């Protein structure tokens, strides 16, 4: 097996692991938000303030996760491009 093929396989594996991990993380976060939101709604004290804070936190988390995914996708595309260039150079 050529080094470029091996590097491409490692890159693909890392990409798959990262995507799976981020999807799992997102599901856990959504569950946590749903649970916390339910708790805040049932609480007799300051429910509106709690809802507002939860919604703001949730929005910030989603924006951050989206930006991170986009950054990682760009990084993987660049690395795949380097593998393609290295493979074609031989």
Secondary structure as the mmCIF struct_conf table of DSSP 4:
data_model
#
loop_
_struct_conf.conf_type_id
_struct_conf.id
_struct_conf.beg_label_comp_id
_struct_conf.beg_label_asym_id
_struct_conf.beg_label_seq_id
_struct_conf.end_label_comp_id
_struct_conf.end_label_asym_id
_struct_conf.end_label_seq_id
HELX_RH_AL_P HELX_RH_AL_P1 UNK A 3 UNK A 42
BEND BEND1 UNK A 44 UNK A 45
HELX_RH_AL_P HELX_RH_AL_P2 UNK A 47 UNK A 89
#
